[in-house]
Amino acid sequence: MTERDKKQPVYVISVVAEMLGVHPQTLRMYEREGFVIPRRTKRLRLYSEEDVERLNFVLSLTKELGVNKAGVDIILRMRHRGEALQHEMEEMMRLLDEDMKHDFEERIRRIFQEEE
């Protein structure tokens, strides 16, 4: 499945609720909290595969790990920042020449070893 396919809204709320084993009201609450923003066509909410994955992650945090709504919000924002940084790093690595790339990778390795 391509990244574009994962963003395509295809599921209605009742289907997503059944897929995740929750009540549709739970999904509406998560939408009010801003954890997921399904597309709308008139009064119909349409969820993408990416939305379903995000909701599944939120459910794991709340049900399995006992994280409250404020904690979920913080985790989702940190996760988003981490993904953005990862994309930025990948782009930087693509632009570096080979010698610079090896030097940069070594520096990153040393930074992570110092943290341990």
mmCIF file of the C-alpha atoms, coordinates in Angstrom:
data_MODEL
# 
_entry.id   MODEL 
# 
loop_
_atom_site.group_PDB 
_atom_site.id 
_atom_site.type_symbol 
_atom_site.label_atom_id 
_atom_site.label_alt_id 
_atom_site.label_comp_id 
_atom_site.label_asym_id 
_atom_site.label_entity_id 
_atom_site.label_seq_id 
_atom_site.pdbx_PDB_ins_code 
_atom_site.Cartn_x 
_atom_site.Cartn_y 
_atom_site.Cartn_z 
_atom_site.occupancy 
_atom_site.B_iso_or_equiv 
_atom_site.pdbx_formal_charge 
_atom_site.auth_seq_id 
_atom_site.auth_comp_id 
_atom_site.auth_asym_id 
_atom_site.auth_atom_id 
_atom_site.pdbx_PDB_model_num 
ATOM 1   C CA . MET A 1 1   ? 0.000   0.000  0.000  1.00 0.00 ? 1   MET A CA 1 
ATOM 2   C CA . THR A 1 2   ? 1.442   3.357  -0.995 1.00 0.00 ? 2   THR A CA 1 
ATOM 3   C CA . GLU A 1 3   ? 1.523   6.426  1.241  1.00 0.00 ? 3   GLU A CA 1 
ATOM 4   C CA . ARG A 1 4   ? -1.127  7.994  -0.961 1.00 0.00 ? 4   ARG A CA 1 
ATOM 5   C CA . ASP A 1 5   ? -3.427  4.972  -0.578 1.00 0.00 ? 5   ASP A CA 1 
ATOM 6   C CA . LYS A 1 6   ? -3.090  5.137  3.225  1.00 0.00 ? 6   LYS A CA 1 
ATOM 7   C CA . LYS A 1 7   ? -4.403  8.713  3.183  1.00 0.00 ? 7   LYS A CA 1 
ATOM 8   C CA . GLN A 1 8   ? -7.425  7.923  1.009  1.00 0.00 ? 8   GLN A CA 1 
ATOM 9   C CA . PRO A 1 9   ? -10.611 8.170  3.125  1.00 0.00 ? 9   PRO A CA 1 
ATOM 10  C CA . VAL A 1 10  ? -12.593 4.975  2.660  1.00 0.00 ? 10  VAL A CA 1 
ATOM 11  C CA . TYR A 1 11  ? -14.128 3.805  5.962  1.00 0.00 ? 11  TYR A CA 1 
ATOM 12  C CA . VAL A 1 12  ? -17.291 5.105  7.634  1.00 0.00 ? 12  VAL A CA 1 
ATOM 13  C CA . ILE A 1 13  ? -17.375 5.440  11.415 1.00 0.00 ? 13  ILE A CA 1 
ATOM 14  C CA . SER A 1 14  ? -19.361 2.238  12.031 1.00 0.00 ? 14  SER A CA 1 
ATOM 15  C CA . VAL A 1 15  ? -16.823 0.167  10.100 1.00 0.00 ? 15  VAL A CA 1 
ATOM 16  C CA . VAL A 1 16  ? -13.858 1.729  11.929 1.00 0.00 ? 16  VAL A CA 1 
ATOM 17  C CA . ALA A 1 17  ? -15.566 1.227  15.291 1.00 0.00 ? 17  ALA A CA 1 
ATOM 18  C CA . GLU A 1 18  ? -16.100 -2.441 14.471 1.00 0.00 ? 18  GLU A CA 1 
ATOM 19  C CA . MET A 1 19  ? -12.520 -2.844 13.186 1.00 0.00 ? 19  MET A CA 1 
ATOM 20  C CA . LEU A 1 20  ? -11.133 -1.424 16.439 1.00 0.00 ? 20  LEU A CA 1 
ATOM 21  C CA . GLY A 1 21  ? -13.693 -2.955 18.774 1.00 0.00 ? 21  GLY A CA 1 
ATOM 22  C CA . VAL A 1 22  ? -14.943 0.338  20.192 1.00 0.00 ? 22  VAL A CA 1 
ATOM 23  C CA . HIS A 1 23  ? -18.201 2.287  20.218 1.00 0.00 ? 23  HIS A CA 1 
ATOM 24  C CA . PRO A 1 24  ? -18.570 4.978  17.532 1.00 0.00 ? 24  PRO A CA 1 
ATOM 25  C CA . GLN A 1 25  ? -18.942 7.517  20.350 1.00 0.00 ? 25  GLN A CA 1 
ATOM 26  C CA . THR A 1 26  ? -15.328 6.758  21.349 1.00 0.00 ? 26  THR A CA 1 
ATOM 27  C CA . LEU A 1 27  ? -14.205 7.742  17.856 1.00 0.00 ? 27  LEU A CA 1 
ATOM 28  C CA . ARG A 1 28  ? -16.262 10.930 18.018 1.00 0.00 ? 28  ARG A CA 1 
ATOM 29  C CA . MET A 1 29  ? -14.628 11.767 21.360 1.00 0.00 ? 29  MET A CA 1 
ATOM 30  C CA . TYR A 1 30  ? -11.146 11.196 19.889 1.00 0.00 ? 30  TYR A CA 1 
ATOM 31  C CA . GLU A 1 31  ? -12.094 13.505 17.040 1.00 0.00 ? 31  GLU A CA 1 
ATOM 32  C CA . ARG A 1 32  ? -13.215 16.212 19.516 1.00 0.00 ? 32  ARG A CA 1 
ATOM 33  C CA . GLU A 1 33  ? -9.881  15.807 21.324 1.00 0.00 ? 33  GLU A CA 1 
ATOM 34  C CA . GLY A 1 34  ? -8.077  16.324 18.000 1.00 0.00 ? 34  GLY A CA 1 
ATOM 35  C CA . PHE A 1 35  ? -6.404  12.897 18.005 1.00 0.00 ? 35  PHE A CA 1 
ATOM 36  C CA . VAL A 1 36  ? -7.791  12.182 14.540 1.00 0.00 ? 36  VAL A CA 1 
ATOM 37  C CA . ILE A 1 37  ? -9.476  14.355 11.926 1.00 0.00 ? 37  ILE A CA 1 
ATOM 38  C CA . PRO A 1 38  ? -11.517 12.262 9.504  1.00 0.00 ? 38  PRO A CA 1 
ATOM 39  C CA . ARG A 1 39  ? -12.609 13.774 6.222  1.00 0.00 ? 39  ARG A CA 1 
ATOM 40  C CA . ARG A 1 40  ? -16.213 14.857 5.967  1.00 0.00 ? 40  ARG A CA 1 
ATOM 41  C CA . THR A 1 41  ? -18.696 14.585 3.149  1.00 0.00 ? 41  THR A CA 1 
ATOM 42  C CA . LYS A 1 42  ? -21.854 16.299 4.309  1.00 0.00 ? 42  LYS A CA 1 
ATOM 43  C CA . ARG A 1 43  ? -22.541 14.592 7.664  1.00 0.00 ? 43  ARG A CA 1 
ATOM 44  C CA . LEU A 1 44  ? -20.521 11.464 6.933  1.00 0.00 ? 44  LEU A CA 1 
ATOM 45  C CA . ARG A 1 45  ? -17.108 10.899 8.549  1.00 0.00 ? 45  ARG A CA 1 
ATOM 46  C CA . LEU A 1 46  ? -14.657 9.056  6.311  1.00 0.00 ? 46  LEU A CA 1 
ATOM 47  C CA . TYR A 1 47  ? -11.522 7.530  7.816  1.00 0.00 ? 47  TYR A CA 1 
ATOM 48  C CA . SER A 1 48  ? -8.362  6.567  5.941  1.00 0.00 ? 48  SER A CA 1 
ATOM 49  C CA . GLU A 1 49  ? -6.083  3.623  6.694  1.00 0.00 ? 49  GLU A CA 1 
ATOM 50  C CA . GLU A 1 50  ? -3.699  6.146  8.246  1.00 0.00 ? 50  GLU A CA 1 
ATOM 51  C CA . ASP A 1 51  ? -6.519  7.372  10.523 1.00 0.00 ? 51  ASP A CA 1 
ATOM 52  C CA . VAL A 1 52  ? -7.281  3.801  11.585 1.00 0.00 ? 52  VAL A CA 1 
ATOM 53  C CA . GLU A 1 53  ? -3.610  3.176  12.416 1.00 0.00 ? 53  GLU A CA 1 
ATOM 54  C CA . ARG A 1 54  ? -3.484  6.376  14.457 1.00 0.00 ? 54  ARG A CA 1 
ATOM 55  C CA . LEU A 1 55  ? -6.677  5.450  16.318 1.00 0.00 ? 55  LEU A CA 1 
ATOM 56  C CA . ASN A 1 56  ? -5.301  2.001  17.024 1.00 0.00 ? 56  ASN A CA 1 
ATOM 57  C CA . PHE A 1 57  ? -2.178  3.621  18.492 1.00 0.00 ? 57  PHE A CA 1 
ATOM 58  C CA . VAL A 1 58  ? -4.325  5.934  20.654 1.00 0.00 ? 58  VAL A CA 1 
ATOM 59  C CA . LEU A 1 59  ? -6.354  2.963  21.866 1.00 0.00 ? 59  LEU A CA 1 
ATOM 60  C CA . SER A 1 60  ? -3.153  1.109  22.754 1.00 0.00 ? 60  SER A CA 1 
ATOM 61  C CA . LEU A 1 61  ? -1.945  4.087  24.754 1.00 0.00 ? 61  LEU A CA 1 
ATOM 62  C CA . THR A 1 62  ? -5.203  4.529  26.645 1.00 0.00 ? 62  THR A CA 1 
ATOM 63  C CA . LYS A 1 63  ? -6.374  0.962  27.160 1.00 0.00 ? 63  LYS A CA 1 
ATOM 64  C CA . GLU A 1 64  ? -3.139  -1.007 27.434 1.00 0.00 ? 64  GLU A CA 1 
ATOM 65  C CA . LEU A 1 65  ? -0.840  1.590  28.974 1.00 0.00 ? 65  LEU A CA 1 
ATOM 66  C CA . GLY A 1 66  ? -3.353  3.704  30.905 1.00 0.00 ? 66  GLY A CA 1 
ATOM 67  C CA . VAL A 1 67  ? -2.250  6.997  29.359 1.00 0.00 ? 67  VAL A CA 1 
ATOM 68  C CA . ASN A 1 68  ? -4.729  9.847  29.896 1.00 0.00 ? 68  ASN A CA 1 
ATOM 69  C CA . LYS A 1 69  ? -5.911  12.245 27.169 1.00 0.00 ? 69  LYS A CA 1 
ATOM 70  C CA . ALA A 1 70  ? -3.296  14.887 27.974 1.00 0.00 ? 70  ALA A CA 1 
ATOM 71  C CA . GLY A 1 71  ? -0.579  12.242 27.799 1.00 0.00 ? 71  GLY A CA 1 
ATOM 72  C CA . VAL A 1 72  ? -1.893  10.960 24.467 1.00 0.00 ? 72  VAL A CA 1 
ATOM 73  C CA . ASP A 1 73  ? -1.820  14.493 23.086 1.00 0.00 ? 73  ASP A CA 1 
ATOM 74  C CA . ILE A 1 74  ? 1.801   14.970 24.165 1.00 0.00 ? 74  ILE A CA 1 
ATOM 75  C CA . ILE A 1 75  ? 2.849   11.572 22.785 1.00 0.00 ? 75  ILE A CA 1 
ATOM 76  C CA . LEU A 1 76  ? 1.151   12.232 19.439 1.00 0.00 ? 76  LEU A CA 1 
ATOM 77  C CA . ARG A 1 77  ? 2.827   15.635 19.123 1.00 0.00 ? 77  ARG A CA 1 
ATOM 78  C CA . MET A 1 78  ? 6.245   14.165 20.015 1.00 0.00 ? 78  MET A CA 1 
ATOM 79  C CA . ARG A 1 79  ? 5.706   11.339 17.549 1.00 0.00 ? 79  ARG A CA 1 
ATOM 80  C CA . HIS A 1 80  ? 4.831   13.846 14.828 1.00 0.00 ? 80  HIS A CA 1 
ATOM 81  C CA . ARG A 1 81  ? 7.972   15.887 15.577 1.00 0.00 ? 81  ARG A CA 1 
ATOM 82  C CA . GLY A 1 82  ? 10.093  12.738 15.530 1.00 0.00 ? 82  GLY A CA 1 
ATOM 83  C CA . GLU A 1 83  ? 8.687   11.729 12.142 1.00 0.00 ? 83  GLU A CA 1 
ATOM 84  C CA . ALA A 1 84  ? 9.325   15.234 10.784 1.00 0.00 ? 84  ALA A CA 1 
ATOM 85  C CA . LEU A 1 85  ? 12.915  15.120 12.051 1.00 0.00 ? 85  LEU A CA 1 
ATOM 86  C CA . GLN A 1 86  ? 13.394  11.670 10.523 1.00 0.00 ? 86  GLN A CA 1 
ATOM 87  C CA . HIS A 1 87  ? 12.224  12.947 7.128  1.00 0.00 ? 87  HIS A CA 1 
ATOM 88  C CA . GLU A 1 88  ? 14.508  15.967 7.445  1.00 0.00 ? 88  GLU A CA 1 
ATOM 89  C CA . MET A 1 89  ? 17.480  13.722 8.296  1.00 0.00 ? 89  MET A CA 1 
ATOM 90  C CA . GLU A 1 90  ? 16.740  11.479 5.318  1.00 0.00 ? 90  GLU A CA 1 
ATOM 91  C CA . GLU A 1 91  ? 16.631  14.503 3.043  1.00 0.00 ? 91  GLU A CA 1 
ATOM 92  C CA . MET A 1 92  ? 19.902  15.842 4.456  1.00 0.00 ? 92  MET A CA 1 
ATOM 93  C CA . MET A 1 93  ? 21.570  12.451 4.000  1.00 0.00 ? 93  MET A CA 1 
ATOM 94  C CA . ARG A 1 94  ? 20.388  12.330 0.404  1.00 0.00 ? 94  ARG A CA 1 
ATOM 95  C CA . LEU A 1 95  ? 22.010  15.697 -0.271 1.00 0.00 ? 95  LEU A CA 1 
ATOM 96  C CA . LEU A 1 96  ? 25.355  14.998 1.405  1.00 0.00 ? 96  LEU A CA 1 
ATOM 97  C CA . ASP A 1 97  ? 28.225  13.621 -0.611 1.00 0.00 ? 97  ASP A CA 1 
ATOM 98  C CA . GLU A 1 98  ? 29.641  10.224 0.447  1.00 0.00 ? 98  GLU A CA 1 
ATOM 99  C CA . ASP A 1 99  ? 32.558  11.520 2.572  1.00 0.00 ? 99  ASP A CA 1 
ATOM 100 C CA . MET A 1 100 ? 30.363  13.962 4.403  1.00 0.00 ? 100 MET A CA 1 
ATOM 101 C CA . LYS A 1 101 ? 27.687  11.294 4.823  1.00 0.00 ? 101 LYS A CA 1 
ATOM 102 C CA . HIS A 1 102 ? 30.088  8.872  6.550  1.00 0.00 ? 102 HIS A CA 1 
ATOM 103 C CA . ASP A 1 103 ? 31.387  11.638 8.828  1.00 0.00 ? 103 ASP A CA 1 
ATOM 104 C CA . PHE A 1 104 ? 27.844  12.674 9.716  1.00 0.00 ? 104 PHE A CA 1 
ATOM 105 C CA . GLU A 1 105 ? 26.769  9.074  10.436 1.00 0.00 ? 105 GLU A CA 1 
ATOM 106 C CA . GLU A 1 106 ? 29.783  8.619  12.723 1.00 0.00 ? 106 GLU A CA 1 
ATOM 107 C CA . ARG A 1 107 ? 28.940  11.790 14.637 1.00 0.00 ? 107 ARG A CA 1 
ATOM 108 C CA . ILE A 1 108 ? 25.342  10.649 15.115 1.00 0.00 ? 108 ILE A CA 1 
ATOM 109 C CA . ARG A 1 109 ? 26.563  7.224  16.312 1.00 0.00 ? 109 ARG A CA 1 
ATOM 110 C CA . ARG A 1 110 ? 28.840  8.878  18.890 1.00 0.00 ? 110 ARG A CA 1 
ATOM 111 C CA . ILE A 1 111 ? 26.013  11.088 20.157 1.00 0.00 ? 111 ILE A CA 1 
ATOM 112 C CA . PHE A 1 112 ? 23.779  8.080  20.742 1.00 0.00 ? 112 PHE A CA 1 
ATOM 113 C CA . GLN A 1 113 ? 26.582  6.131  22.424 1.00 0.00 ? 113 GLN A CA 1 
ATOM 114 C CA . GLU A 1 114 ? 27.173  9.015  24.829 1.00 0.00 ? 114 GLU A CA 1 
ATOM 115 C CA . GLU A 1 115 ? 23.509  8.919  25.869 1.00 0.00 ? 115 GLU A CA 1 
ATOM 116 C CA . GLU A 1 116 ? 23.713  5.266  26.915 1.00 0.00 ? 116 GLU A CA 1 
# 
